Amino acid sequence: MLGSYESHCLDKAAIITSKDSGIPNPWKLCTVTKVEKVKMLVKLLPIWATTIIFWTIHTQLAGFSVQQAATMDRSIGKFQIPPASLYAFFVVSIMTTLAIYDRLIMPLMKKYKRSQGLTNLQKVGLGLLFSLLGMTAAALVEKRRLSVVRANRDTMTRSTTLPISAFFLLPQFILVGIGEAFILSGELAFFTNNAPKGMKAIATGLYLTTTSFGMYLSTILVTIIRNVTGRNGGHDWLSPRINDGRLDYFYWFLALLSLINLGFYIVCATRFTPNSTENSPKMNGAVVDAPEEETV
């Protein structure tokens, strides 16, 4: 594999110096192929970082939306839906979106635009956009719910069901679900397609870490918001009693983070070039590649 112009600092690992006489130490001196493989993974990190926020939003939605639903009217006739069952609409929206894209949108794009569908980066971008829209919808619904709380404050008890339907929460589930459908189909394919030969498994692991980092970031954000807003007797946005908090402010905060993250993603995606080392220059004084370096 030939050397590339990117990430010059990593090239030093393949440069032979006077101290590298005799049998080279593989921990101190690498082949150009190994260096280029690392460069390929490094190129994926900006896109990787921008998808962490999506999973933070997913985690917050799964938790706080159930708390919201528990205070709202969940009845359909004489039947009352359990709060957590609203999450089913999230799953249904993912499955429906994937089916519509695969059976309707892609055939239309192939027929009229002569394309094979959306690119992986376009799918990820759409996923981030829908998560932003989902948080905006969540903030507006929570603002409405809190207005109902204030209007009925004098007659409320801790077990009072608010006179507002829990189905107002469906837009946020559906929008974020649509976003996850595009994220799931685009992000994994992006990482595996652009990972170097022999490192596809690492690319898959890189994709999976976005979920775990998103959950960790979710916990960190909740802790910070509670400590900052509840300091010195302040109004805790995320009060243990959801009717006493300002969850709508927190949702607006997540929407703002999503907007900033989407802007950063657009910059990274437009500047990204698919991994390829064709027509790249060789590095002077570099270790040549052994044939076995290309094997898995």
Beta strands, then each sheet from edge to edge (+ up, - down):
strand 1: 72-73
strand 2: 75-76
strand 3: 79-80
strand 4: 162-165
sheet 1: 1+ 4+
sheet 2: 2+ 3-
end
